[in-house]
Amino acid sequence: MSVCADANKILHNGYEPIIIATKLDKIKRSQVQKCLKVIREELKLTKGTKIIPYSPETKQGREEIWELMDSLTGLTLTEEA
């Protein structure tokens, strides 16, 4: 099944996806918004769908992902210890 088909199935079932767009370090900063727009259009996402650009190499976007996970679970790193 393709990524687009998976995204459409998720949307069709009433879920709100959160997209983690990896390989951020592979594109120029000036191209980030253009690439996010292409992802949004190709996956037919609604305007409010969250897309987080992320680079495993530079760790850019990591903090935003952790903050989102904390807000969704109601946990913080200090509560886990």
Stockholm file with secondary structure:
# STOCKHOLM 1.0

chainA/1-81         MSVCADANKILHNGYEPIIIATKLDKIKRSQVQKCLKVIREELKLTKGTKIIPYSPETKQGREEIWELMDSLTGLTLTEEA
#=GR chainA/1-81 SS CCHHHHHHHHHHTTCCCEEEECCGGGSCGGGHHHHHHHHHHHTTCCTTCEEEECCTTTCTTHHHHHHHHHHHHTCCHHHHC
#=GC SS_cons        CCHHHHHHHHHHTTCCCEEEECCGGGSCGGGHHHHHHHHHHHTTCCTTCEEEECCTTTCTTHHHHHHHHHHHHTCCHHHHC
//
